[in-house]
Amino acid sequence: MEKVLKKIVSCRILYYTAAIVLLMGTYYLDLKVDLESQNALGGNHLKYFLIAAVLIGIVIIALTIISKKLYKKVEMHIAYIILALILGGIYIFVIPLFAQSDEPAHFYRTYQVAKGEIISPVIDNAYATEIPQSFVDMVQYNSETKRREYKKYYDVKEMMQIELKPEETTIIDTVGNYHGTSYLPQALGIKIGMIFQLRPYLTAMLGRLTGLVITVLLLGWGIKKLPNHKLFATIVLLSPVAISYAASYSADNVLLTCIFLMLSYVMHYRYTKEKIKKIDYVIFAILTFIIAISKMAYLPVIGLLLLIPKECFNNTKRKWGFSAIFIILGIISAIWWMKTANINVNVGEATNTNTWIYTNPIGYLFVLFRTTIDSCFDYVANMFAGHFLCHNQVSPYTIIPLAYIIITIIALLSDENKEKTTFMQKFIPVGIIVLSYVLVSTAMYVYNTSFKNGVIIGVQGRYFVPLLLLAMLFINKKRINIEGHELTNVSLIANFGVYLAMMATFFI
């Protein structure tokens, strides 16, 4: 009897299963209460919720069972690719098409890129493109006449029935200030749908699928390139926010991928000190260009190239020359894109805000400080699984992002970098993080916040996921010894909790 009890107590799968059952029961009760409040308890919502939750729960339990063997039999990056594709594949269907944050706008831009319009043309003084009316009807369909992102599963049923009518077209505004390279992974799927003239829904879902697959493969490549902290990168990149956006239309996937790849290559050369290969110069140039034209707030990230040791070059002059050339390339690329896309930083109320910041820098610092103090926990929570998912429609219980914060910290402390870090090597990434944070916040203050508002509105935690990855540059000593699959299993359950929160939202 004692042996049996010991086996039960030491069985981790039992705890994972209990967590899954508790989450399922909690969200089931939440859904039931919502149905009662809307006098809709007589439908099949609860039944369908349970069926979907149980099926997904079985998949998650299966993954927790095989995760230990997976980590032993394959390399970390392969394990990440397998898990990320499965988790992301579920998100593709759990999040109704166009329900993710700003997904309709990004879909139109992706369709435009699939047509070959990498740089959006200007029609009647606005970024626009010609698109079949049937796609617009699908995006705008909403039985409750709410915002485009506010979809339900019964809306999807109707969206799937819309037929493609390529002869009926319309002009639609797009987010042309985003360069087309930010949408190439999803554009591939849309292009396939265009070639075979599939229904709009199938074409759009293909875009989600190719976007997920390409993003995950590139992130897996970055994990492979890392000399250390592979577990930390895996846990961060398996977070519900990272995976759910990879499975949706977004301009941030390519940006996150490029920043992570640049960081991986820099850490690789810091560790190996081998001579930089010619092909890697090309890779650095591509990454620099894409980062610079994607979002200017992340331009400081190019400064990571300063961390490549002099041993990777023939002499010290070449090291500084290499860094200077690529930093200049980034600045020139950003300026070129601003001029090409006609991005005007002095429009409307933004002019007054810009002037106020220039003339009252101390006042603006107080606004920035106040916002940081007020929202710091929200920023951290929303990096993983906070309430900003799907345009604030989904708000998982706090235990989910809190658990993810804990496993992320543990993962960071479970690896070591034997390479000694100088003061300058720590100062540079700190400067990059602080400067990028200030630039992101300032951009939202200028474009998304009313004039002289006391706090900055619109900053989302997911904007800082690329900067979080730079934490790998600071930890040199291994302080915690833990199996990677144990943290991954918590990650799997956290994603399951987010699935349930989404289903509870989108079923009614």
C-alpha positions in Angstrom: 0.0 0.0 0.0 2.8 2.4 0.8 4.5 1.7 -2.5 1.2 2.4 -4.3 0.8 5.7 -2.4 4.3 6.8 -3.2 3.8 6.1 -6.9 0.6 8.1 -6.9 2.1 11.0 -5.0 5.2 11.1 -7.3 3.2 10.8 -10.5 3.5 14.1 -12.3 1.0 13.2 -15.0 -1.6 12.9 -12.2 -0.9 16.6 -11.3 -1.0 17.7 -14.9 -4.3 15.9 -15.4 -5.8 17.4 -12.3 -4.8 20.9 -13.4 -6.4 20.3 -16.8 -9.6 19.0 -15.3 -9.8 21.9 -12.9 -9.3 24.4 -15.7 -11.9 22.7 -17.8 -14.4 22.6 -14.9 -13.8 26.3 -14.0 -14.3 27.6 -17.6 -17.3 25.3 -18.0 -18.9 26.9 -15.0 -18.0 30.4 -16.4 -19.6 29.5 -19.7 -22.7 28.2 -18.0 -23.1 31.4 -16.0 -22.7 33.5 -19.1 -25.3 31.4 -20.9 -27.7 31.8 -18.0 -27.3 35.6 -18.0 -28.1 35.7 -21.7 -31.0 33.2 -21.4 -29.3 30.9 -23.8 -28.8 27.8 -21.6 -31.1 25.7 -23.7 -28.7 25.4 -26.7 -25.8 23.0 -27.3 -23.0 25.4 -26.3 -22.0 23.5 -23.2 -22.0 20.2 -25.0 -19.8 21.5 -27.8 -17.5 23.2 -25.3 -17.0 20.0 -23.4 -16.4 17.9 -26.5 -13.8 20.4 -27.8 -12.2 20.8 -24.4 -11.9 17.1 -23.8 -10.4 16.5 -27.3 -7.8 19.2 -26.9 -7.2 18.1 -23.3 -6.4 14.6 -24.5 -3.9 16.1 -27.0 -2.2 18.2 -24.2 -2.0 15.1 -21.8 -0.5 13.1 -24.6 2.1 15.8 -25.2 3.0 15.9 -21.5 3.4 12.1 -21.5 5.8 12.1 -24.5 7.6 15.3 -23.7 10.3 13.6 -21.6 11.1 11.1 -24.3 10.9 13.9 -26.9 13.6 15.9 -25.1 15.8 12.8 -24.8 15.5 11.6 -28.4 15.6 14.8 -30.4 17.5 18.1 -30.1 15.8 21.0 -28.4 15.0 22.9 -31.6 13.2 19.8 -33.1 11.2 19.4 -29.9 10.2 23.0 -30.1 9.1 22.8 -33.7 7.0 19.7 -33.0 5.3 21.2 -29.9 4.9 24.7 -31.5 3.3 23.3 -34.6 0.8 21.2 -32.6 -0.1 24.1 -30.2 -0.2 26.6 -33.0 -2.3 24.2 -35.1 -4.9 24.2 -32.4 -4.9 28.0 -32.2 -5.6 28.2 -35.9 -9.0 26.7 -35.2 -9.7 27.9 -31.6 -9.3 31.5 -32.6 -12.1 32.3 -35.1 -10.7 33.8 -38.3 -10.1 37.5 -37.9 -10.8 37.5 -34.2 -7.1 38.1 -33.2 -6.0 41.7 -32.6 -6.2 43.8 -35.8 -6.3 40.7 -37.9 -8.7 42.0 -40.5 -6.4 44.9 -41.4 -3.3 42.6 -41.5 -5.2 40.2 -43.7 -6.0 42.8 -46.3 -2.3 43.8 -46.3 -1.3 40.2 -46.7 -3.7 39.7 -49.6 -2.2 42.8 -51.2 1.3 41.3 -50.8 0.2 38.0 -52.3 -0.9 40.0 -55.4 2.7 41.3 -55.6 2.2 44.8 -54.1 5.1 44.6 -51.6 4.9 48.4 -51.4 1.3 49.5 -51.2 0.1 51.9 -53.9 -1.7 55.1 -52.9 -5.2 55.4 -54.2 -7.1 58.7 -53.4 -4.5 59.7 -50.9 -4.8 56.4 -49.0 -3.1 53.0 -49.0 -5.5 50.8 -50.8 -5.8 47.7 -53.0 -8.3 46.0 -55.2 -9.8 42.8 -53.6 -12.7 40.5 -54.5 -15.9 41.7 -52.7 -16.4 38.2 -51.4 -13.3 38.5 -49.2 -14.6 41.8 -47.8 -18.0 40.2 -47.1 -16.3 37.4 -45.2 -14.2 39.8 -43.1 -17.1 42.0 -42.3 -19.6 39.3 -41.6 -20.8 39.5 -38.0 -24.2 38.4 -36.9 -24.1 40.8 -33.9 -22.9 43.8 -36.0 -20.0 44.4 -33.7 -16.4 45.3 -34.6 -14.8 43.1 -37.3 -12.6 41.3 -34.7 -15.6 40.3 -32.5 -16.4 37.0 -34.1 -18.1 33.9 -32.7 -18.0 30.3 -33.9 -21.5 30.6 -35.4 -20.1 33.5 -37.5 -17.4 31.2 -38.8 -20.1 28.7 -40.0 -21.5 31.4 -42.2 -18.1 32.8 -43.3 -17.3 29.3 -44.6 -20.3 29.3 -47.0 -19.3 32.5 -48.8 -18.4 31.7 -52.4 -15.5 33.3 -54.3 -16.7 35.8 -57.0 -13.4 37.1 -58.5 -15.2 39.2 -61.0 -16.8 41.4 -58.3 -14.1 43.5 -56.8 -13.8 46.6 -54.5 -11.1 49.0 -53.3 -10.2 48.5 -49.7 -7.9 50.5 -47.4 -4.8 48.7 -46.1 -2.1 49.2 -43.5 0.4 50.2 -46.2 2.8 51.7 -43.8 3.9 48.2 -43.0 6.4 46.8 -45.5 5.3 43.7 -47.4 8.1 41.5 -46.1 6.3 41.4 -42.8 3.6 39.4 -44.4 5.5 37.0 -46.7 4.9 33.8 -44.6 1.1 34.3 -44.7 1.1 35.6 -48.2 2.3 32.2 -49.5 -0.8 30.5 -48.2 -3.1 33.2 -49.7 -1.2 32.9 -53.0 -1.9 29.1 -53.1 -5.6 29.8 -52.5 -5.6 32.4 -55.2 -4.1 30.0 -57.7 -6.6 27.3 -57.0 -9.5 29.8 -56.6 -10.5 28.4 -53.3 -13.3 29.9 -51.2 -12.3 33.0 -49.3 -12.4 31.2 -45.9 -10.1 28.4 -47.1 -7.7 30.8 -48.7 -7.5 32.8 -45.5 -7.0 29.7 -43.3 -4.2 28.6 -45.7 -2.5 31.9 -45.0 -2.7 31.3 -41.3 -1.3 27.8 -41.8 1.8 28.8 -43.9 2.4 31.7 -41.5 2.5 29.4 -38.6 4.7 26.8 -40.2 7.3 29.2 -41.6 7.5 31.2 -38.4 7.9 28.1 -36.2 10.6 26.7 -38.6 12.6 29.9 -38.5 12.3 30.2 -34.7 13.4 26.6 -34.5 16.4 27.5 -36.6 17.2 30.3 -34.1 17.0 27.9 -31.2 19.4 25.5 -33.0 21.9 28.3 -33.5 21.9 29.2 -29.8 24.9 27.9 -27.9 23.0 28.0 -24.6 19.7 29.1 -23.0 17.8 26.9 -25.5 15.3 26.0 -22.8 14.6 29.7 -21.9 14.1 30.5 -25.6 11.8 27.5 -26.0 9.6 28.4 -23.1 9.3 32.0 -24.2 8.5 31.1 -27.8 5.9 28.5 -26.7 4.0 31.1 -24.7 0.3 31.5 -25.6 1.0 35.0 -27.0 3.9 34.0 -29.2 2.1 30.9 -30.6 -1.3 32.4 -31.0 0.0 35.4 -33.0 2.1 33.0 -35.1 -1.1 31.3 -36.0 -2.8 34.5 -37.0 -2.4 37.4 -39.3 0.1 39.8 -37.8 3.0 42.0 -38.8 4.9 41.1 -35.6 5.8 37.5 -36.4 8.5 38.3 -38.9 9.9 41.1 -36.6 10.1 38.7 -33.6 11.7 36.0 -35.8 14.3 38.4 -37.2 15.3 39.8 -33.8 15.6 36.3 -32.4 17.7 35.1 -35.3 20.0 38.1 -35.0 20.3 37.4 -31.2 21.0 33.7 -31.9 23.7 34.4 -34.4 25.4 37.0 -32.1 25.3 34.6 -29.2 26.7 31.8 -31.4 29.7 33.9 -32.4 30.3 35.2 -28.9 30.5 31.6 -27.8 32.5 30.0 -30.6 34.6 33.0 -31.6 34.9 31.5 -35.1 35.4 33.7 -38.2 32.1 35.0 -39.6 31.1 33.1 -42.7 30.4 35.0 -45.9 26.8 33.7 -46.0 26.2 35.0 -42.5 27.1 38.5 -43.7 24.2 38.2 -46.1 22.0 36.9 -43.3 22.9 39.8 -41.0 22.2 42.3 -43.9 18.7 40.8 -44.5 17.9 40.7 -40.8 19.1 44.3 -40.4 17.0 45.5 -43.3 13.8 43.8 -42.2 14.1 44.9 -38.6 14.7 48.5 -39.7 11.7 48.7 -42.0 9.3 46.7 -39.8 9.1 49.0 -36.8 11.6 51.8 -36.1 11.2 51.4 -32.4 13.3 48.3 -32.6 16.1 49.8 -34.6 18.3 49.8 -31.5 18.3 46.0 -31.6 20.8 46.2 -34.5 23.3 47.3 -31.8 23.5 43.6 -30.8 26.1 43.3 -33.6 28.5 45.3 -31.3 28.6 42.2 -29.1 30.3 40.0 -31.7 33.9 39.5 -30.4 36.9 40.8 -32.2 38.2 37.3 -32.7 35.5 36.8 -35.3 37.3 39.3 -37.5 40.8 39.7 -38.7 41.4 42.7 -36.5 39.6 45.2 -34.2 39.2 47.8 -36.9 37.2 45.3 -39.0 34.9 44.6 -36.0 34.0 48.2 -35.5 33.8 48.8 -39.3 31.4 45.8 -39.6 29.2 47.1 -36.7 29.2 50.7 -38.1 28.3 49.6 -41.6 25.3 47.5 -40.5 24.1 50.2 -38.0 24.2 52.7 -40.8 22.5 50.3 -43.1 19.7 50.0 -40.6 19.3 53.7 -40.2 19.3 54.3 -44.0 16.8 51.5 -44.5 14.5 53.0 -41.9 14.7 56.5 -43.5 14.2 55.0 -46.9 11.0 53.2 -45.8 9.6 56.3 -44.1 10.1 58.3 -47.3 8.9 55.5 -49.6 5.8 54.8 -47.6 5.2 58.6 -47.0 5.0 58.0 -43.3 4.4 61.5 -41.8 5.2 61.8 -38.1 3.5 65.2 -37.9 -0.1 64.6 -38.6 -3.2 65.7 -36.6 -2.8 65.8 -32.9 0.6 64.0 -33.2 2.1 67.3 -34.2 1.1 68.9 -30.9 2.3 65.8 -28.9 5.6 65.8 -30.7 6.1 69.5 -29.9 5.1 69.0 -26.3 7.6 66.1 -25.8 10.4 68.2 -27.4 9.7 71.2 -25.2 8.8 69.3 -22.0 11.2 66.3 -21.8 11.1 66.2 -18.0 7.3 66.2 -18.1 7.2 63.4 -20.6 9.7 61.4 -18.5 7.2 61.6 -15.6 4.4 60.4 -17.9 6.6 57.5 -19.0 7.6 56.7 -15.4 4.0 56.9 -14.2 2.8 54.6 -17.0 5.6 52.1 -16.3 4.7 51.9 -12.6 1.0 51.6 -13.2 1.2 49.0 -15.9 4.4 47.0 -15.3 2.6 43.9 -14.1 0.2 44.1 -17.0 3.1 44.4 -19.5 4.8 41.3 -18.0 1.6 39.3 -17.8 0.6 40.2 -21.4 3.9 39.1 -22.7 2.7 35.5 -22.1 -1.1 35.2 -21.7 -2.7 38.4 -20.4 -6.0 40.2 -21.2 -4.8 41.8 -24.5 -5.5 38.6 -26.5 -8.0 39.0 -29.4 -8.7 42.7 -28.8 -9.4 42.3 -25.1 -12.1 39.7 -25.8 -10.1 36.9 -24.0 -8.9 37.3 -20.4 -7.4 34.1 -19.0 -7.3 33.7 -15.2 -4.3 35.4 -13.6 -2.9 32.0 -12.5 -2.0 31.3 -16.2 0.3 34.3 -16.9 1.6 34.1 -13.4 2.6 30.4 -13.8 4.2 31.3 -17.1 6.2 34.1 -15.5 7.5 31.7 -12.9 8.6 29.0 -15.4 10.2 31.6 -17.6 12.4 32.8 -14.7 13.2 29.2 -13.8 14.2 28.4 -17.4 16.4 31.5 -17.5 18.3 30.4 -14.4 18.6 26.7 -15.5 21.4 27.3 -18.0 24.8 28.9 -17.9 27.1 30.8 -20.2 30.7 30.1 -19.3 31.8 33.2 -21.2 32.7 36.1 -18.9 30.7 39.2 -19.6 32.3 42.6 -19.4 30.6 45.8 -18.2 30.3 47.1 -21.8 28.8 43.7 -22.9 26.1 44.2 -20.3 25.7 47.9 -20.9 24.9 47.5 -24.6 21.9 45.2 -24.2 20.6 47.2 -21.3 20.8 50.3 -23.5 19.0 48.5 -26.3 16.2 47.4 -24.0 15.7 50.8 -22.4 15.9 52.7 -25.7 13.5 50.3 -27.5 11.1 50.5 -24.6 11.1 54.3 -24.6 10.6 54.4 -28.4 7.7 51.9 -28.3 6.0 53.8 -25.5 6.6 57.2 -27.2 5.2 55.9 -30.5 2.0 54.9 -28.7 1.9 58.2 -26.8 2.1 60.2 -30.1 -0.3 58.2 -32.2 -2.6 56.4 -29.8 -3.0 58.8 -26.8 -4.9 62.0 -26.4 -2.8 65.2 -26.1 -1.1 65.7 -22.7 -2.7 62.6 -21.3 -1.2 61.6 -17.9 -0.5 58.0 -19.0 0.4 56.3 -22.3 -2.5 54.3 -23.8 -2.2 51.2 -26.1 1.2 49.7 -25.1 0.9 45.9 -25.1 3.1 43.4 -23.4 3.6 41.4 -26.6 5.6 44.3 -28.0 8.3 43.4 -25.4 8.7 39.7 -26.1 11.7 40.4 -28.5 13.3 42.4 -25.8 12.7 39.7 -23.1 14.8 37.3 -25.1 17.8 39.6 -24.6 17.8 38.4 -20.9 19.9 35.5 -22.1 22.8 37.9 -22.3 22.9 38.6 -18.6 22.7 35.2 -16.9 26.1 33.5 -16.7 25.7 31.0 -13.8 23.4 28.0 -13.5 21.4 28.4 -10.4 18.5 25.9 -10.8 18.7 22.3 -12.0 15.5 21.2 -13.5 14.4 19.0 -16.4 13.3 20.9 -19.5 10.2 18.8 -20.1 8.8 19.7 -16.7 8.7 23.4 -17.6 7.4 22.6 -21.0 4.5 20.6 -19.5 3.5 23.7 -17.5 3.7 25.6 -20.8 1.4 23.1 -22.5 -1.2 23.4 -19.7 -1.0 27.2 -19.8 -1.8 27.1 -23.5 -4.7 24.7 -22.7 -6.0 27.3 -20.2 -5.9 30.0 -22.9 -7.7 27.6 -25.4 -10.5 27.2 -22.8 -10.7 31.0 -22.2 -11.0 31.5 -25.9 -13.7 28.9 -26.4 -15.7 30.2 -23.4 -15.6 33.6 -25.2 -16.3 32.6 -28.7 -19.0 30.0 -28.1 -21.6 32.7 -27.2 
